[in-house]
Amino acid sequence: MEQQLKVDFENYVKTSKLSSKNIELKRVNFNHFLEKGFPNKRDENWKFSDLNHIISKNIKKLSFYNDFLKSEQVDESIFINNLEHNKLVFVNGKLEKKEFNHEENNKVEIIEDFNLLNEKININSLTSLNNAFTDKHYNLVVKKNYTLKKPLVIYNITNEDVTSKNLNLRFNILLEENSSLKIIDFLDDKSKNNFLNTYYKYEIKKNSILKNYKIDRKFNSNIKYFYNNINQETNSLSEIFILSLGSYFIKNEINCSLNGKYASAFINGIISLKNFQHHEIKTNINHLAESTKSYQLIKSVLDNESKAVFQGKIFADSKAQKTDGYQLSKAILLSNNTEFNAKPELEIYADDVKCSHGSASGNLNENSIFYLMTRGLNYQEAKNLLINGFLLDVIEKITDSEIKKIIKNIMGFKE
C-alpha cells in the first residue's frame, strides 16, 4: 500500500508546476507520513480505531487520486431543498461550482493557493499525507464586519468513477474581526472503498462567530478522516455539530484552541450506526486564556455490530483562570454485539476553574418501554420514541432554527 503511494508521489511531483521549495516541503511531509505510517493501536489517539487495519482490510490496493484535469458533472438533485444558501461543490476533491449569489461583492473571497511555505508540518501522519498530496489549498475569507446573509453549504461529492483511491482536500477558513459564517458540510458518496482525508483550518478573529454543521448521512463503504484545527481570538464563538450516520468508517477530530479572553466553543454530536459501521469523534479543547468556556455533548445509538468511540480532552493552561469546561458522552446499545468506547480527560493547571466530564452507556430501560406500551404504543414504537427523545436533546442545542429543522428531517423526526 505505501509502496504504491511512493510511486504516486514521485509521479505527482514530476508533473506538478509547484516551486522547488514547495516540492521540497511536500517531500518532507511525505517522508514524515512514511516514517509514521497509517495510525494503529500503538498510537494512543488511535487505540480504539486501528486505521491501518481498517484500510488494509477494506481497500486492497490503495493509490493516490490525481485526475483533476477533467471536469465532473454536478448532480444538483442532492442540493438541500427549502433552504436558500450559498454553494461550494467539490466533486472527487476538485472545486466544480461556487455560488455566492446572496452576498455582497468583495465581502467573501475564495482563493486557490499552492503555497505550503507557512504550513506547520508533523501534526500527525495523516495531515502530513494531506499536505504531501493536496493539489491546492482552498481559502475562504469573510471580510471584517460582515455577516453572511445565507448559510454556505459545502457539498463534498464522490462519484462512481473513484474506487480504492486516496483523496485529499485542504480547506482554510478565515473570519476577520466581527464577522459571522454558518457552514453546512454535506457529504454525498456514490464511490466505494476509498480513503478520504480532509484537513480544515479555521481562524476565528476577535468578536467573530462560526457555526459549522457536518452531515454524513448516506450509507457508503468509504473510510474518512477529518482533522479540524480551530484557533479563536478574544470574544469569538464556535458552534460545531456532527451528524455521523453514513460512512463505513469516519473519524472527526477537532483541535480547538481558545487563545483569547471570553472565547467559547460548543461541540455537539450524534453517532447513529448499524451494519458493522465504526465512527469516532475526538476532541481537544485547549483553554489558553482567562474566562474561556467550552461545552461538549456527544450521544450515540448503536445497533447490530457497530462501534462508536468518543475521546474528549479539556486542557486548561495555568493562565486560563476562570475556565468553564463541560463534557458528557452517552450511548444506547441496542444489541449485545455493539461496542462503545469513551475516554474523557481533564488536564488542569489553573486554580480557579469549573470543569467536569462524564460518560455513560447502557441498554434501553425496559420499564420505560413497558410504561409506554401501557399507553397504547407497541414495542417498536416505544423503543423509537425513547431513542428519539435521547437524540433530540443534542439536536435542540443547535441555535439556528432552519438548520435544526433540516437535521430533524434527515433523522426522520416529525415537527
PELIN-V35132 format. One line per field, one symbol per residue. psi: psi as a letter, one per 30 degrees, with the letter a starting at -180 (. if undefined). A space follows every 10 residues. Layout:
BEGIN
psi=???
END
This chain:
BEGIN
psi=efeeeeeeee eefeflglle eeeeeeeeee eeeeeeakka ffkefgffjj eeeeeeefje jklkkgigek kkkkjfffkk lgjkllkkjk jhgkjfkkjh fflkkgfkkj kkkfkgfgkk lgeleeeeee eefkelkkkk kklkgkkkfl lkkjkjkkaf fkkhljkkkk kkkjjlkhlk kkkjjjkjkf lkhljkjkjk kkjjakglkk jkjjjjfkkl glkkkkkjjk kkakglkkjk kkjjeelekk jjkkjkjjfl kgkkkkjklk jjlahgljkk kkkjjjjglk hlkkkkjkkk kklbhlkkkk jkkkkjlffh lgkjkkkkkk kkjflfglkk kkikkkjkfl eiljklllkk lalkjeeeee eeefgfllee eeeeeeeeee efeeeffkfj eeeeeeeeee fgkk.
END
